[in-house]
């Protein structure tokens, strides 16, 4: 990759590189094509990726191992009028997966039982008492979503009790699989090459594919001769939310899920999502960013610091008043979560600073709320640019940890390996996020194991760190028109990054700290045009300190992503600043 604007060391200490060589013309469709090519799209696929559709990218669900067995069992239950239960995870992917199946089964004439485990009392995934409780309530079939791939003992117990279990998951699997009627997971080690190619699909995407297969199977049996067939496309708003909130890579099918799901969401069909958007004070149709930073965290708050089933109840209710009440409760819980998170983050940062330069930042303490450790791990990863694990130690000495990784370092595989070698009592996940359970006194051994196993991977992933830029614009170009042009190549997220723009040359005006450590200011070019910029949580960073001390006559290149600023009904553009360099 070629050097961008001659920057070998920016104010944050990194080099700048062009994602693709710069061409003379990058306007309109040419700009969109450059963005797509820079994200790995081959030239002959440009047309399909400009407007990703479900029709073009949806695979035949039957290509996945056990999908046909899962479909046949669920179809048989629907036809026979059996009681079906959904056992979900307490995060957004779990809530949306559960809600999707509940809504689909409701349209098929079956009102499913639902169980979402309490994070602290039950922990992650199926547990035998909950499974037996569902059986006692009449369920003969349980579908687990976003969990179950490592639930060996609970599923064995359920099988002995005569309960059929279908697992729909996406977390990494060991070579051995738990005993169950069917296990649908694109990350099974024995999955076909075509199936493995969809390993980035979230659990809610896999639940949607099960829904596609189920409707097809029932259609073949004449089930819809006297009743309307469900419109699966109307459930894509849930798929979009779960996919983005679970930080799934927006490649291939996931791009279509999110692009089409945002259109469904804009129609406001799901009254729970509509109420949540109002509680989050969103004034326009939700964007991909809103899913990750406004709606997702509020649904997560129920599982983190409130009641775990609030998200599913919100997304499946038919009562507008109930929806408004739950949405307001989740909004309040989200504020509570933020306060708890800040306290844990402060302590975690202090411990991390004392640990030196370990390849994996691993911190642990008693008293930390297990509902926020995943968020704090993400904050540590952002600050240090390395994988991070945050472990909450309970009164019984057992550690519950959550980790977040960087591109090129598979944290889920490392946790599974630690489990196999006796360094962890339980755990799993996927490449970018993982969870772990440690026996009393097991933190140091786990920390040493991660550092030893992942040192080379972290070194390779962080070597020659550089910021990748997509295009260059003058200060006058930081405008709504550029937002419109960039939107065409969206939606953006993990694996499909928001385009980074370098704007300049410009000098800084009115630089100051606002909110929770954000640095904000104006930038003015030689042509007199100016634009607003903000660097989030940067006040204490090397970049933030440099910006605050920058002389007003110094010319800079400013790099970041362009966003609409709709505050107070406005329609301007601002730069979310990620880096800057002397021009």
PAMARVO-932215 format. One line per field, with one value per residue (C-alpha): x, y, z; residue in one letter; residue number from 1. Coordinates in steps of 0.2 Angstrom, whole numbers. Layout:
N
X = c(X/...);
Y = c(Y/...);
Z = c(Z/...);
rest = c(a/...);
nr = c(NUM/...);
***
This chain:
583
X = c(0/7/10/-4/0/18/13/25/21/5/0/-5/11/6/8/-5/-8/-21/-32/-31/-20/-28/-36/-39/-58/-67/-84/-101/-101/-82/-80/-92/-83/-66/-74/-80/-64/-55/-65/-61/-75/-69/-73/-86/-96/-97/-115/-121/-112/-118/-136/-135/-151/-157/-162/-144/-135/-146/-139/-150/-152/-150/-131/-128/-126/-141/-152/-163/-165/-168/-181/-190/-191/-198/-210/-216/-219/-229/-240/-243/-247/-232/-226/-210/-198/-185/-169/-159/-144/-145/-137/-144/-140/-149/-164/-166/-164/-177/-189/-188/-192/-206/-214/-212/-220/-234/-238/-238/-251/-239/-235/-218/-212/-196/-182/-168/-156/-151/-133/-128/-139/-138/-124/-122/-130/-142/-143/-152/-164/-170/-172/-182/-192/-197/-201/-212/-222/-226/-212/-207/-194/-182/-173/-158/-152/-135/-129/-128/-113/-103/-117/-112/-119/-136/-140/-136/-147/-161/-159/-161/-176/-184/-183/-178/-166/-161/-146/-144/-128/-113/-99/-84/-86/-74/-71/-84/-102/-115/-129/-144/-157/-148/-134/-134/-119/-108/-93/-94/-77/-86/-96/-94/-83/-98/-105/-89/-89/-104/-95/-97/-116/-123/-135/-150/-145/-144/-161/-168/-161/-170/-185/-183/-181/-196/-208/-202/-205/-222/-226/-222/-234/-248/-248/-253/-267/-279/-268/-257/-239/-227/-218/-200/-194/-203/-192/-176/-176/-172/-159/-150/-150/-143/-130/-124/-125/-115/-101/-103/-93/-103/-98/-109/-125/-123/-123/-139/-147/-142/-146/-163/-166/-164/-177/-189/-185/-188/-206/-209/-218/-211/-219/-205/-191/-201/-204/-185/-180/-191/-184/-167/-172/-169/-178/-174/-175/-161/-144/-132/-123/-139/-141/-124/-123/-141/-153/-141/-134/-152/-158/-141/-144/-158/-146/-132/-140/-159/-170/-163/-180/-184/-177/-187/-203/-200/-197/-212/-226/-241/-246/-240/-241/-231/-218/-216/-215/-201/-192/-192/-186/-172/-167/-166/-156/-144/-140/-137/-126/-115/-112/-107/-96/-86/-82/-76/-66/-57/-51/-47/-37/-27/-23/-19/-6/3/4/16/15/8/2/-16/-21/-29/-36/-46/-54/-67/-83/-83/-101/-101/-114/-101/-85/-87/-89/-74/-64/-69/-63/-46/-44/-47/-35/-20/-23/-22/-34/-41/-49/-58/-62/-75/-71/-86/-87/-84/-67/-74/-69/-81/-72/-76/-63/-62/-49/-41/-41/-30/-30/-43/-48/-62/-50/-38/-51/-56/-38/-36/-51/-45/-28/-36/-32/-51/-66/-77/-79/-79/-84/-78/-63/-67/-76/-75/-80/-72/-75/-60/-58/-53/-35/-35/-32/-13/-12/-25/-16/1/-7/-15/1/11/-1/-6/11/16/-2/-3/14/10/-7/1/17/18/2/-6/-22/-30/-38/-50/-51/-45/-56/-54/-62/-76/-79/-84/-103/-119/-116/-101/-111/-124/-110/-102/-119/-121/-107/-114/-120/-104/-98/-85/-77/-84/-76/-84/-74/-60/-57/-42/-47/-36/-25/-33/-30/-39/-51/-60/-53/-59/-64/-83/-93/-84/-67/-71/-61/-71/-66/-68/-56/-54/-46/-36/-52/-61/-72/-74/-81/-84/-74/-74/-62/-71/-64/-47/-44/-31/-23/-7/-18/-30/-16/-8/-24/-27/-10/-9/-5/-19/-8/-2/-8/-15/-22/-37/-42/-58/-76/-89/-106/-122/-125/-143/-143/-158/-165/-149/-142/-124/-109/-95/-79/-77/-58/-47/-30/-21/-4/6/4);
Y = c(0/17/31/43/62/58/54/41/46/55/64/47/39/29/29/33/22/22/7/8/18/35/38/55/53/48/56/47/29/30/33/19/7/12/9/-8/-14/-8/-19/-35/-35/-42/-31/-43/-42/-23/-22/-35/-27/-9/-15/-31/-41/-56/-64/-63/-68/-80/-98/-113/-117/-136/-133/-132/-148/-153/-140/-152/-162/-146/-141/-158/-158/-140/-143/-159/-150/-136/-149/-159/-144/-148/-135/-128/-118/-105/-105/-89/-79/-63/-52/-43/-58/-69/-58/-55/-73/-78/-65/-69/-87/-82/-71/-83/-97/-86/-83/-102/-104/-109/-98/-103/-103/-93/-94/-81/-86/-73/-68/-70/-83/-95/-89/-92/-105/-120/-127/-143/-135/-123/-136/-147/-133/-130/-148/-147/-133/-144/-142/-157/-147/-134/-123/-115/-99/-91/-104/-123/-127/-131/-137/-155/-159/-149/-156/-174/-172/-165/-180/-192/-183/-186/-168/-165/-150/-141/-130/-114/-106/-98/-99/-109/-128/-141/-157/-166/-160/-161/-174/-166/-169/-157/-144/-130/-119/-113/-115/-133/-141/-154/-141/-141/-128/-118/-118/-112/-98/-91/-93/-74/-75/-71/-82/-72/-74/-93/-92/-83/-97/-110/-99/-100/-119/-121/-111/-120/-137/-132/-126/-143/-151/-140/-131/-114/-120/-112/-99/-85/-88/-78/-64/-68/-52/-42/-50/-43/-28/-41/-49/-32/-27/-43/-44/-26/-27/-44/-36/-48/-44/-36/-47/-55/-61/-50/-35/-40/-44/-26/-16/-24/-25/-6/-3/-14/-5/12/6/4/-12/-19/-9/-13/-7/9/12/9/21/34/31/33/49/45/57/49/31/21/19/5/16/18/-1/-3/13/17/2/-12/-6/-3/-20/-27/-17/-29/-44/-34/-25/-29/-43/-54/-56/-38/-38/-52/-46/-29/-36/-48/-38/-33/-20/-2/3/-12/-8/10/4/-9/3/17/4/-2/16/19/3/8/24/13/2/17/22/4/3/19/13/-4/4/16/1/-10/4/6/-12/-13/1/-9/-25/-18/-23/-41/-47/-49/-36/-47/-39/-46/-41/-45/-35/-30/-32/-46/-37/-24/-33/-36/-18/-14/-27/-18/-1/-9/-16/1/10/-3/-9/-27/-41/-39/-50/-43/-55/-53/-64/-69/-72/-90/-86/-92/-80/-75/-66/-58/-54/-44/-46/-37/-43/-57/-64/-78/-76/-89/-103/-98/-100/-117/-123/-116/-126/-142/-140/-137/-119/-114/-123/-117/-105/-102/-88/-83/-74/-56/-60/-74/-78/-89/-97/-99/-110/-101/-95/-98/-80/-80/-97/-91/-75/-83/-96/-82/-72/-87/-94/-77/-68/-71/-68/-51/-46/-50/-41/-25/-24/-10/-2/10/20/15/30/29/46/64/80/98/106/112/94/89/91/82/78/68/58/54/48/37/30/21/8/5/-2/-1/-10/-23/-31/-17/-2/16/25/35/53/64/82/97/106/115/125/122/134/133/117/111/96/92/78/63/67/71/84/95/110/118/116/130/128/141/143/149/134/126/110/103/88/78/65/54/49/57/70/60/52/57/63/73/81/86/93/104/111/114/132/140/144/126/117/99/84/78/59/51/47/59/59/69/81/82/90/101/97/102/94/97/86/83/73/60/62/47/55/70/74/90/95);
Z = c(0/-5/8/10/10/14/32/40/58/63/79/86/80/65/46/34/19/4/5/-14/-26/-29/-46/-54/-54/-38/-39/-40/-46/-48/-29/-25/-35/-27/-10/-15/-23/-8/3/-7/-20/-37/-52/-59/-43/-42/-48/-35/-21/-25/-20/-10/-10/-1/-18/-24/-8/2/1/1/20/17/13/32/41/52/44/36/52/62/50/49/68/70/56/64/80/71/62/78/89/101/113/107/118/113/125/120/126/135/123/107/95/107/110/91/87/100/95/77/80/92/79/65/76/81/62/61/75/89/104/109/127/130/143/143/157/171/168/186/193/178/167/148/139/142/160/165/178/165/152/164/169/151/149/165/157/142/130/120/109/114/101/108/99/100/113/115/104/120/132/133/151/150/133/138/153/142/131/145/151/134/128/110/107/91/93/82/85/77/91/88/91/97/87/99/98/112/110/103/89/77/79/66/66/51/62/65/62/50/41/22/13/7/25/33/21/31/47/50/50/67/76/71/53/56/64/49/38/49/46/27/28/39/28/13/22/27/10/3/15/10/27/19/8/21/29/24/22/33/25/31/24/38/51/43/55/69/58/55/73/80/66/69/88/88/78/64/49/36/21/8/16/31/20/12/29/36/20/18/37/39/25/35/51/43/41/59/58/75/88/101/90/86/105/108/94/103/120/112/105/87/76/59/52/61/53/55/68/77/78/86/97/102/100/103/120/127/123/130/146/151/151/159/174/173/168/155/146/143/126/119/127/119/102/102/111/102/115/111/129/135/122/128/146/142/131/145/157/146/143/162/164/150/160/175/165/160/178/183/167/171/188/182/167/179/190/174/166/182/183/165/166/179/169/156/137/138/121/129/141/155/171/185/201/214/214/196/189/176/165/160/158/139/136/147/137/121/129/134/116/109/120/119/101/108/113/131/144/159/173/187/202/212/231/228/219/202/188/174/160/143/130/114/100/86/67/65/83/85/104/103/97/111/124/117/118/136/140/132/141/158/160/159/167/152/138/120/107/90/83/89/106/119/136/149/166/178/193/209/208/189/183/182/173/161/158/155/143/132/132/127/114/106/107/89/82/91/85/67/69/76/66/54/61/49/46/29/20/6/-2/0/0/3/18/8/3/21/17/16/-2/2/15/2/-10/3/9/-8/-3/14/26/35/50/56/41/30/37/36/23/30/23/24/24/23/23/37/53/70/79/95/101/118/128/129/137/143/137/119/110/98/87/70/55/42/25/14/4/20/21/38/46/63/70/86/92/104/121/115/129/138/122/113/99/110/119/103/96/112/111/92/87/77/62/60/44/47/38/47/45/50/45/38/47/46/61/64/81/84/66/57/41/41/41/53/54/67/69/71/68/62/54/51/33);
rest = c(x/x/x/x/x/x/x/x/x/x/x/x/x/x/x/x/x/x/x/x/x/x/x/x/x/x/x/x/x/x/x/x/x/x/x/x/x/x/x/x/x/x/x/x/x/x/x/x/x/x/x/x/x/x/x/x/x/x/x/x/x/x/x/x/x/x/x/x/x/x/x/x/x/x/x/x/x/x/x/x/x/x/x/x/x/x/x/x/x/x/x/x/x/x/x/x/x/x/x/x/x/x/x/x/x/x/x/x/x/x/x/x/x/x/x/x/x/x/x/x/x/x/x/x/x/x/x/x/x/x/x/x/x/x/x/x/x/x/x/x/x/x/x/x/x/x/x/x/x/x/x/x/x/x/x/x/x/x/x/x/x/x/x/x/x/x/x/x/x/x/x/x/x/x/x/x/x/x/x/x/x/x/x/x/x/x/x/x/x/x/x/x/x/x/x/x/x/x/x/x/x/x/x/x/x/x/x/x/x/x/x/x/x/x/x/x/x/x/x/x/x/x/x/x/x/x/x/x/x/x/x/x/x/x/x/x/x/x/x/x/x/x/x/x/x/x/x/x/x/x/x/x/x/x/x/x/x/x/x/x/x/x/x/x/x/x/x/x/x/x/x/x/x/x/x/x/x/x/x/x/x/x/x/x/x/x/x/x/x/x/x/x/x/x/x/x/x/x/x/x/x/x/x/x/x/x/x/x/x/x/x/x/x/x/x/x/x/x/x/x/x/x/x/x/x/x/x/x/x/x/x/x/x/x/x/x/x/x/x/x/x/x/x/x/x/x/x/x/x/x/x/x/x/x/x/x/x/x/x/x/x/x/x/x/x/x/x/x/x/x/x/x/x/x/x/x/x/x/x/x/x/x/x/x/x/x/x/x/x/x/x/x/x/x/x/x/x/x/x/x/x/x/x/x/x/x/x/x/x/x/x/x/x/x/x/x/x/x/x/x/x/x/x/x/x/x/x/x/x/x/x/x/x/x/x/x/x/x/x/x/x/x/x/x/x/x/x/x/x/x/x/x/x/x/x/x/x/x/x/x/x/x/x/x/x/x/x/x/x/x/x/x/x/x/x/x/x/x/x/x/x/x/x/x/x/x/x/x/x/x/x/x/x/x/x/x/x/x/x/x/x/x/x/x/x/x/x/x/x/x/x/x/x/x/x/x/x/x/x/x/x/x/x/x/x/x/x/x/x/x/x/x/x/x/x/x/x/x/x/x/x/x/x/x/x/x/x/x/x/x/x/x/x/x/x/x/x/x/x/x/x/x/x/x/x/x/x/x/x/x/x/x/x/x/x/x/x/x/x/x/x/x/x);
nr = c(1/2/3/4/5/6/7/8/9/10/11/12/13/14/15/16/17/18/19/20/21/22/23/24/25/26/27/28/29/30/31/32/33/34/35/36/37/38/39/40/41/42/43/44/45/46/47/48/49/50/51/52/53/54/55/56/57/58/59/60/61/62/63/64/65/66/67/68/69/70/71/72/73/74/75/76/77/78/79/80/81/82/83/84/85/86/87/88/89/90/91/92/93/94/95/96/97/98/99/100/101/102/103/104/105/106/107/108/109/110/111/112/113/114/115/116/117/118/119/120/121/122/123/124/125/126/127/128/129/130/131/132/133/134/135/136/137/138/139/140/141/142/143/144/145/146/147/148/149/150/151/152/153/154/155/156/157/158/159/160/161/162/163/164/165/166/167/168/169/170/171/172/173/174/175/176/177/178/179/180/181/182/183/184/185/186/187/188/189/190/191/192/193/194/195/196/197/198/199/200/201/202/203/204/205/206/207/208/209/210/211/212/213/214/215/216/217/218/219/220/221/222/223/224/225/226/227/228/229/230/231/232/233/234/235/236/237/238/239/240/241/242/243/244/245/246/247/248/249/250/251/252/253/254/255/256/257/258/259/260/261/262/263/264/265/266/267/268/269/270/271/272/273/274/275/276/277/278/279/280/281/282/283/284/285/286/287/288/289/290/291/292/293/294/295/296/297/298/299/300/301/302/303/304/305/306/307/308/309/310/311/312/313/314/315/316/317/318/319/320/321/322/323/324/325/326/327/328/329/330/331/332/333/334/335/336/337/338/339/340/341/342/343/344/345/346/347/348/349/350/351/352/353/354/355/356/357/358/359/360/361/362/363/364/365/366/367/368/369/370/371/372/373/374/375/376/377/378/379/380/381/382/383/384/385/386/387/388/389/390/391/392/393/394/395/396/397/398/399/400/401/402/403/404/405/406/407/408/409/410/411/412/413/414/415/416/417/418/419/420/421/422/423/424/425/426/427/428/429/430/431/432/433/434/435/436/437/438/439/440/441/442/443/444/445/446/447/448/449/450/451/452/453/454/455/456/457/458/459/460/461/462/463/464/465/466/467/468/469/470/471/472/473/474/475/476/477/478/479/480/481/482/483/484/485/486/487/488/489/490/491/492/493/494/495/496/497/498/499/500/501/502/503/504/505/506/507/508/509/510/511/512/513/514/515/516/517/518/519/520/521/522/523/524/525/526/527/528/529/530/531/532/533/534/535/536/537/538/539/540/541/542/543/544/545/546/547/548/549/550/551/552/553/554/555/556/557/558/559/560/561/562/563/564/565/566/567/568/569/570/571/572/573/574/575/576/577/578/579/580/581/582/583);
***
